[in-house]
């Protein structure tokens, strides 16, 4: 497993675990981040900015700190 933060644009993976407090975990689940869900990194923001992630047909912008708490399998 690797953090979502380590993916490169164009990489796809499957959500394996979410290591966040209950509030953030609930918010991520509402956005579509669930174990077993396929994600694709579309692009990274300049100067260590946020990540643009696609879950199915939904696009989400995540802070790097949040992306580091999501483990994925390639």
C-alpha positions, 0 to 999 in steps of 0.5 A: 500500500502507498499513500494517495499522495505518492501517485503521479498524474495519470496513475489509477489505484484502489482505496485500501484504507483511510487513516483519519479521525471520524469527522474527516473519514465521514466527509471523505466517505460523503465525497466517495472515498470508500475502501475498494473504490477506484481513484485516478490522480488527474493532476497536482497543483503547482508548488505543492498545491492540492491534488485533483482526483477522479472517483468514477465521474466525480472530480474532487480536489484534496489537500495534500495532508488529507491525501496522505491519510488515504492508502491505495493499492496500485 
